[in-house]
Amino acid sequence: MDNATEAVSDARLVTFARRVSQYAASAALASLVFMVWTAIAAANYGALSNRTGLRFVVGFAIVFWLINGFAAALFLLILPWAIAVWVQVKTRWDARIFFPVAGAVLVFSLACVTSALSPKPLFVDEQTFFAGVLITAPRQGLCLAVSGIVFGACYAWLDRRRSSLSTRTGTAHDRL
C-alpha cells in the first residue's frame, strides 16, 4: 500500500470517528431534552404531580426513556442518519436547516414506531401497532419533534465547528 492510499484511508477513518462522536453527542443532548421534558410533564401534569420528589421524577424519566422506545429510536436512527448526512454532503444543502428538519422528521417517526412496539402495562387492552403510533403522535409528538430538532441542530453545530476549526488550522477539509 502506498502513502497516498494510506493517507486517504486514515482521513476516512478520522472522518468516521468524528461523525460517530458528533452523533453520540447529539443523541445525548436529545435524550437529555426528552428526559427533562418527561420529568417536567410527570411532575406537573401527570398522576405523579402532588406525591413525588425530584429523585423519583428523574428516575421515572430515565426509565421512561429506556422503556418507551426513545433510546431504541436513537439506536435505529444510525443508518437513516448516515444516509441523511450523505445526502447533505452530496447536495450541499445548508446544514443549519437540513439537519434539524431531518432530525425532527426521523426522530418523530422512529420514536412513534418504537413506542408502539414497546412493552405496555397489563391494563392496556390489545393494541394494534398502528393504534400505538396514533396514540404516541398526539401525546408525545411535540416532545419528540423538539428532541429531533435539538439532535439535528447539535449535529449541525458540531459539524460546522469542526469545519471551521479545520479551515482555521490550515488542514484540508476532509468531507466524504
TORKOL-4160 file (C-alpha; in steps of 0.2 Angstrom, whole numbers, padded with zeros to 4 digits, m for minus):
176
<pt num="1" X="0000" Y="0000" Z="0000"/>
<pt num="2" X="0007" Y="0017" Z="m0005"/>
<pt num="3" X="0007" Y="0033" Z="0006"/>
<pt num="4" X="m0007" Y="0041" Z="m0004"/>
<pt num="5" X="m0018" Y="0026" Z="m0001"/>
<pt num="6" X="m0014" Y="0026" Z="0017"/>
<pt num="7" X="m0017" Y="0044" Z="0019"/>
<pt num="8" X="m0034" Y="0043" Z="0011"/>
<pt num="9" X="m0038" Y="0028" Z="0022"/>
<pt num="10" X="m0033" Y="0037" Z="0038"/>
<pt num="11" X="m0043" Y="0053" Z="0033"/>
<pt num="12" X="m0059" Y="0042" Z="0031"/>
<pt num="13" X="m0056" Y="0034" Z="0047"/>
<pt num="14" X="m0054" Y="0051" Z="0056"/>
<pt num="15" X="m0069" Y="0057" Z="0047"/>
<pt num="16" X="m0079" Y="0042" Z="0053"/>
<pt num="17" X="m0073" Y="0044" Z="0071"/>
<pt num="18" X="m0078" Y="0062" Z="0071"/>
<pt num="19" X="m0096" Y="0058" Z="0064"/>
<pt num="20" X="m0098" Y="0045" Z="0077"/>
<pt num="21" X="m0094" Y="0057" Z="0091"/>
<pt num="22" X="m0105" Y="0070" Z="0083"/>
<pt num="23" X="m0119" Y="0058" Z="0083"/>
<pt num="24" X="m0116" Y="0052" Z="0101"/>
<pt num="25" X="m0116" Y="0070" Z="0107"/>
<pt num="26" X="m0131" Y="0074" Z="0098"/>
<pt num="27" X="m0140" Y="0059" Z="0104"/>
<pt num="28" X="m0135" Y="0063" Z="0122"/>
<pt num="29" X="m0142" Y="0080" Z="0121"/>
<pt num="30" X="m0158" Y="0075" Z="0113"/>
<pt num="31" X="m0160" Y="0061" Z="0126"/>
<pt num="32" X="m0157" Y="0075" Z="0140"/>
<pt num="33" X="m0171" Y="0086" Z="0132"/>
<pt num="34" X="m0183" Y="0071" Z="0131"/>
<pt num="35" X="m0180" Y="0066" Z="0149"/>
<pt num="36" X="m0181" Y="0084" Z="0156"/>
<pt num="37" X="m0197" Y="0086" Z="0146"/>
<pt num="38" X="m0204" Y="0070" Z="0153"/>
<pt num="39" X="m0199" Y="0074" Z="0170"/>
<pt num="40" X="m0207" Y="0091" Z="0170"/>
<pt num="41" X="m0223" Y="0084" Z="0162"/>
<pt num="42" X="m0224" Y="0070" Z="0175"/>
<pt num="43" X="m0221" Y="0081" Z="0190"/>
<pt num="44" X="m0233" Y="0095" Z="0184"/>
<pt num="45" X="m0247" Y="0087" Z="0174"/>
<pt num="46" X="m0247" Y="0068" Z="0177"/>
<pt num="47" X="m0254" Y="0057" Z="0191"/>
<pt num="48" X="m0237" Y="0060" Z="0199"/>
<pt num="49" X="m0239" Y="0079" Z="0201"/>
<pt num="50" X="m0243" Y="0080" Z="0220"/>
<pt num="51" X="m0235" Y="0065" Z="0228"/>
<pt num="52" X="m0217" Y="0063" Z="0222"/>
<pt num="53" X="m0200" Y="0070" Z="0225"/>
<pt num="54" X="m0187" Y="0076" Z="0212"/>
<pt num="55" X="m0177" Y="0059" Z="0214"/>
<pt num="56" X="m0192" Y="0049" Z="0209"/>
<pt num="57" X="m0197" Y="0060" Z="0194"/>
<pt num="58" X="m0179" Y="0060" Z="0187"/>
<pt num="59" X="m0179" Y="0041" Z="0189"/>
<pt num="60" X="m0196" Y="0039" Z="0181"/>
<pt num="61" X="m0190" Y="0050" Z="0166"/>
<pt num="62" X="m0174" Y="0039" Z="0164"/>
<pt num="63" X="m0185" Y="0023" Z="0165"/>
<pt num="64" X="m0197" Y="0030" Z="0153"/>
<pt num="65" X="m0183" Y="0035" Z="0141"/>
<pt num="66" X="m0177" Y="0017" Z="0141"/>
<pt num="67" X="m0194" Y="0008" Z="0141"/>
<pt num="68" X="m0205" Y="0019" Z="0130"/>
<pt num="69" X="m0194" Y="0017" Z="0115"/>
<pt num="70" X="m0184" Y="0034" Z="0113"/>
<pt num="71" X="m0167" Y="0025" Z="0117"/>
<pt num="72" X="m0172" Y="0012" Z="0104"/>
<pt num="73" X="m0176" Y="0025" Z="0091"/>
<pt num="74" X="m0159" Y="0033" Z="0093"/>
<pt num="75" X="m0151" Y="0017" Z="0090"/>
<pt num="76" X="m0162" Y="0013" Z="0075"/>
<pt num="77" X="m0158" Y="0031" Z="0069"/>
<pt num="78" X="m0140" Y="0027" Z="0065"/>
<pt num="79" X="m0142" Y="0021" Z="0047"/>
<pt num="80" X="m0155" Y="0033" Z="0042"/>
<pt num="81" X="m0145" Y="0047" Z="0049"/>
<pt num="82" X="m0129" Y="0041" Z="0040"/>
<pt num="83" X="m0140" Y="0042" Z="0024"/>
<pt num="84" X="m0146" Y="0060" Z="0028"/>
<pt num="85" X="m0128" Y="0065" Z="0031"/>
<pt num="86" X="m0123" Y="0058" Z="0014"/>
<pt num="87" X="m0137" Y="0067" Z="0006"/>
<pt num="88" X="m0132" Y="0083" Z="0014"/>
<pt num="89" X="m0114" Y="0081" Z="0009"/>
<pt num="90" X="m0119" Y="0077" Z="m0009"/>
<pt num="91" X="m0132" Y="0090" Z="m0011"/>
<pt num="92" X="m0123" Y="0104" Z="m0001"/>
<pt num="93" X="m0139" Y="0110" Z="0006"/>
<pt num="94" X="m0137" Y="0121" Z="0021"/>
<pt num="95" X="m0133" Y="0110" Z="0036"/>
<pt num="96" X="m0141" Y="0123" Z="0048"/>
<pt num="97" X="m0158" Y="0120" Z="0041"/>
<pt num="98" X="m0156" Y="0102" Z="0034"/>
<pt num="99" X="m0150" Y="0093" Z="0049"/>
<pt num="100" X="m0164" Y="0100" Z="0062"/>
<pt num="101" X="m0178" Y="0096" Z="0049"/>
<pt num="102" X="m0171" Y="0079" Z="0045"/>
<pt num="103" X="m0168" Y="0076" Z="0064"/>
<pt num="104" X="m0186" Y="0081" Z="0068"/>
<pt num="105" X="m0194" Y="0070" Z="0055"/>
<pt num="106" X="m0183" Y="0055" Z="0058"/>
<pt num="107" X="m0184" Y="0055" Z="0077"/>
<pt num="108" X="m0203" Y="0059" Z="0077"/>
<pt num="109" X="m0206" Y="0044" Z="0065"/>
<pt num="110" X="m0194" Y="0032" Z="0073"/>
<pt num="111" X="m0199" Y="0036" Z="0091"/>
<pt num="112" X="m0218" Y="0034" Z="0086"/>
<pt num="113" X="m0214" Y="0017" Z="0079"/>
<pt num="114" X="m0203" Y="0011" Z="0093"/>
<pt num="115" X="m0215" Y="0017" Z="0106"/>
<pt num="116" X="m0229" Y="0007" Z="0098"/>
<pt num="117" X="m0218" Y="m0008" Z="0099"/>
<pt num="118" X="m0213" Y="m0005" Z="0117"/>
<pt num="119" X="m0220" Y="m0015" Z="0131"/>
<pt num="120" X="m0237" Y="m0010" Z="0138"/>
<pt num="121" X="m0244" Y="m0011" Z="0155"/>
<pt num="122" X="m0255" Y="m0026" Z="0158"/>
<pt num="123" X="m0271" Y="m0015" Z="0160"/>
<pt num="124" X="m0269" Y="m0008" Z="0142"/>
<pt num="125" X="m0280" Y="m0019" Z="0131"/>
<pt num="126" X="m0274" Y="m0027" Z="0115"/>
<pt num="127" X="m0267" Y="m0013" Z="0105"/>
<pt num="128" X="m0263" Y="m0014" Z="0087"/>
<pt num="129" X="m0246" Y="m0007" Z="0080"/>
<pt num="130" X="m0255" Y="0007" Z="0070"/>
<pt num="131" X="m0266" Y="0012" Z="0085"/>
<pt num="132" X="m0250" Y="0013" Z="0096"/>
<pt num="133" X="m0242" Y="0025" Z="0083"/>
<pt num="134" X="m0258" Y="0035" Z="0083"/>
<pt num="135" X="m0258" Y="0036" Z="0102"/>
<pt num="136" X="m0240" Y="0041" Z="0103"/>
<pt num="137" X="m0241" Y="0055" Z="0090"/>
<pt num="138" X="m0253" Y="0067" Z="0099"/>
<pt num="139" X="m0247" Y="0063" Z="0116"/>
<pt num="140" X="m0228" Y="0064" Z="0114"/>
<pt num="141" X="m0227" Y="0072" Z="0096"/>
<pt num="142" X="m0221" Y="0089" Z="0102"/>
<pt num="143" X="m0208" Y="0082" Z="0113"/>
<pt num="144" X="m0201" Y="0070" Z="0100"/>
<pt num="145" X="m0201" Y="0084" Z="0087"/>
<pt num="146" X="m0191" Y="0096" Z="0098"/>
<pt num="147" X="m0179" Y="0082" Z="0103"/>
<pt num="148" X="m0176" Y="0079" Z="0085"/>
<pt num="149" X="m0173" Y="0097" Z="0081"/>
<pt num="150" X="m0161" Y="0098" Z="0095"/>
<pt num="151" X="m0152" Y="0082" Z="0089"/>
<pt num="152" X="m0151" Y="0089" Z="0071"/>
<pt num="153" X="m0146" Y="0107" Z="0077"/>
<pt num="154" X="m0132" Y="0099" Z="0089"/>
<pt num="155" X="m0126" Y="0089" Z="0074"/>
<pt num="156" X="m0125" Y="0104" Z="0063"/>
<pt num="157" X="m0117" Y="0115" Z="0075"/>
<pt num="158" X="m0103" Y="0101" Z="0079"/>
<pt num="159" X="m0101" Y="0098" Z="0060"/>
<pt num="160" X="m0099" Y="0117" Z="0057"/>
<pt num="161" X="m0087" Y="0119" Z="0072"/>
<pt num="162" X="m0076" Y="0105" Z="0065"/>
<pt num="163" X="m0076" Y="0113" Z="0048"/>
<pt num="164" X="m0072" Y="0130" Z="0054"/>
<pt num="165" X="m0058" Y="0123" Z="0065"/>
<pt num="166" X="m0050" Y="0113" Z="0051"/>
<pt num="167" X="m0050" Y="0128" Z="0039"/>
<pt num="168" X="m0043" Y="0139" Z="0053"/>
<pt num="169" X="m0029" Y="0127" Z="0057"/>
<pt num="170" X="m0025" Y="0125" Z="0038"/>
<pt num="171" X="m0029" Y="0107" Z="0037"/>
<pt num="172" X="m0039" Y="0100" Z="0022"/>
<pt num="173" X="m0057" Y="0099" Z="0024"/>
<pt num="174" X="m0060" Y="0081" Z="0025"/>
<pt num="175" X="m0078" Y="0078" Z="0019"/>
<pt num="176" X="m0083" Y="0061" Z="0011"/>
